Amino acid sequence: MPDSSLPRVLMLPKWYPHRYDVQDGDFVERHVAAVAPYAQAAVLFATVARGPLQQLVELEADWEAAVPTLRYYYRARLTGLAILDKPLKLLLYFGCIGHGYRQLRRRWGPPQLVHVHVLLRTGLVAWALKRLTGLPYLVTEHWTLYLPANAHHLGRLRRWLTAAVVRRAAALHTVSADLQRALARFGAVNARSVVIPNVVDTTAFHPPTAAEQLPPSDPACGGRLLHVAAFNEQAKNLSGLLRTVARLRASRPELSLRIGGYGPAEAALHRLADELGLVRSGGVEFLGKLSHAQVAAEMRRADLFVLFSNYENLPCVLIEAQASGLPAVATRVGGVPELLAGTDARGRLVAPGDEAALAAAIEELLSQPKPAAAAVSADAARFSFPVVGQQLAGLYRRVLGLPLPSSLPV
């Protein structure tokens, strides 16, 4: 039985793992799992279906889980006319959330707090609940949409609504200080603003054991590079990474790059790798969609992690590399400098889009002895489930005016 003295928190995520993609929004799921030992939590999630539905709406309800979870799916095509389908799907979303909220109140009990994960429609629901019932809410934001590279996509109405929802929240939580500053640029500010990072499973991501250690690569001509990310070319600049590897292999013929991930640019990147001669020469291997356990295993075998993004927030994959004792080369964008100083054992920072600088940084680190894994992973504990979970639970208690147990951070 859950501890009735713990705060009751309804999680309202925009993204969350679902039947069509178990990795979609998994960073939100990890935040929920991290705080679950310190709060009574339930999840209410609705999304458009990515496949055929027998009915207009389908519900998957897991009442027996440690975190009761309701997942609603609604049809993607209603009339076949985009101008009508868009507002109708929005109404369906709000209808699903309203139905789920009533179900949860009846079977799980009334929440004390709503925790919104990623704006905007989730925040509008929470704002409406506050107006109707007095129920407080807090906002967690992850989305790179609000970063300067993408903020031009935000219309005036969305900017105004985002700022209004954030100002009326009991707290604003971002996973990086950079994202907090980005939100503030258009008035999305809150008197109680905190930065609590993404969470990583440090029991799965850890330095290699003695049995897992591979022979060192040849510092003159080799090197095992790893990249794991969604195949989103606009954000991740995988084409620039592929061109850089092709350039480096002229002097490092044994250099190899293993790429894990999937996404819309996958076919185009396979073609580019083939055109660059990287596929037939063994210079690159596409690993496809990887589980967390598979990513962790890849990180323990690699010499260097590379993330050549045009923009980022606080990439979980970079934290996972550090927890694995794997040094990295990454771009100086978003919250990345909050993870990687660029001057120590954890790796180097380069300017986004600068392929020559990327090549030079990879060459520098591969030419040196690999740093001790403990030096790279020294800070990993602050991203662990217990540490992040207790920080979130402390925030809940401050919002609700509840006493802080001695085990929780002030």
Number of C-alpha atoms within 10 A of each C-alpha: 4 13 11 9 10 17 19 21 21 25 24 26 24 19 19 23 16 19 13 10 11 11 17 14 18 15 19 23 19 19 19 24 18 24 22 23 19 23 25 22 26 24 23 22 24 27 20 16 19 13 11 11 13 7 9 14 18 16 14 13 14 13 14 8 9 15 20 18 21 21 21 23 24 23 20 19 17 14 11 9 9 11 9 12 16 15 11 15 18 13 12 21 22 16 14 23 21 15 12 22 19 13 13 21 12 10 10 16 13 15 19 16 24 29 25 26 27 20 21 18 19 24 29 17 19 24 23 13 16 17 11 9 9 12 16 21 30 25 28 23 21 23 16 18 16 23 21 15 14 11 16 10 12 13 9 10 9 12 18 14 17 22 19 18 26 29 18 21 24 22 23 25 25 25 21 24 19 21 26 23 16 19 22 15 15 15 16 21 23 21 12 15 18 19 16 20 25 22 28 24 20 20 10 16 24 23 25 18 8 7 6 11 12 12 7 13 18 14 17 15 17 19 24 19 24 25 25 23 19 17 21 16 18 12 16 20 18 25 18 18 21 21 16 19 25 22 15 20 17 11 13 18 16 18 24 23 24 19 22 21 18 18 13 11 15 17 11 13 17 17 12 16 21 14 11 16 14 21 16 12 13 14 22 23 17 17 13 14 17 16 13 14 11 13 21 23 18 20 29 22 19 24 22 25 24 23 25 27 25 19 22 23 21 26 20 16 18 23 26 25 29 29 30 28 29 32 30 28 23 24 26 22 21 23 19 24 17 14 16 23 14 18 9 12 21 24 23 23 22 20 16 20 15 13 19 13 16 26 18 14 19 22 18 12 21 22 16 10 10 17 17 14 20 17 15 22 24 13 13 22 16 16 21 18 24 20 18 22 25 21 21 24 23 23 24 28 18 16 17 15 9 13 9 15 10 7 8 17 13 11
